[in-house]
Amino acid sequence: MFEQQLENSIFRFGGINAYRMPLTQELLADLVGISSVHVNRTLQQMHADNAISLVNSRLTLTDPDRLAE
């Protein structure tokens, strides 16, 4: 049931690789079973690698191929 709520919370937002993602880092951490600190560090690293952009609950996959590695 929670997975279904998650799917309903993530909506396409503009382009093919952009999504509205109104989830907190704490909720993401609970979903994947890691600490919110680790979620934050991972998101920061993906941003530094120019793989994602996360601004105002809009997640853009700027380099989807890099994320697939």
N, C-alpha and C positions, 0 to 999 in steps of 0.2 A: 504494500500500500504506500509506503514512504517513497519508494522508487517512482510510483505513478505521480505523486505530488511533486517530486523533483522534475520529472518530465514536463509537468504542467507549468512549472515555475520558470523554465528556460524557453524563451521564444525567439524566433528569428527576428533580427532587428536590422533591417537594411540589406546588407550584402549577404552573399552565400556563406561567408565565414564570420559573420557578426551575430551575436546573440545577446538578448537581454537576460541578465543573470542576477536576480535580486536575492542572492544568498550571501550570508555572512561567512567570514573565514571560519568562525566557530562551527557553523552548520556544516560547511564543507569538511572540516576536520572530523566531525562526528560521523558523517556519511562514509568517509573512507577509512576511518579508524586510526587517525594519526592526530598529533597535537596541532592546535591552531598556530603555534609558532612554526612548525614544519610547513604548514600550508602557506604561511606568509613568506617564508624563505623560498619555497618552491616557486610561488607566484613571482616574487622579486627576481629570481634567477631566470625564469622564462621571459620576463619583461626585459631584463638586461641582455638576454640572447636574441632579442627582437622576435621572439616566437609568438608573443601575445601582447595585446594592449588591453588594459582593464581600466575604464574610466566611467564613473557614474553608473555602475551596474551594467555597463555594456562591455562584453568580452568580444574582442576581435582576434581571430587567429591570423596573425600577420604572416606566419610561416608554418602552415600546417604540415609540410613535409618534415620540418625540423622536430615537430612534436611527435611525429610517428617513429623517430629514431629510438 
